[in-house]
Amino acid sequence: MFLAYCGDCDERFLLPANHVIGMHNLEPGVIAVELTCYEGHHLLLISGNDIDIPGPATV
C-alpha cells in the first residue's frame, strides 16, 4: 500500500499495489513510484533514504 496525494482530486489516498504503473531507481537510495489514483490521475511518489523531505513525498 502507498500513501499518495493527488492534486487533481485534492485528496490523499491509500493505494494498493495494483495502482502502480512503474518504479524507477533515480539514484542510490532514491526511488520514484508512478501510480494512478482511483480516478485515474497520474501520481509520482518519491521515497528513499537520501531525499530531503521527511517520509514519503508526492510531487
Phi, psi and omega in degrees: 000145181233132174268118184221152178254135175251116179292328179293319179273343185056044180217156170263141180231148167262108188255134178283170185300335181287358174265358177282128176249351177182155176224139183223134174273103184287320177195169180305123178089001181230123183238136174252130178244121176269130183225167167238142176282182182293341177267356178094006178287144181280131180234152176232122180249126179253130182215158176147176182286332190254022177265155184275355182259127179293132178078176178296140182233145174246144179231000000 
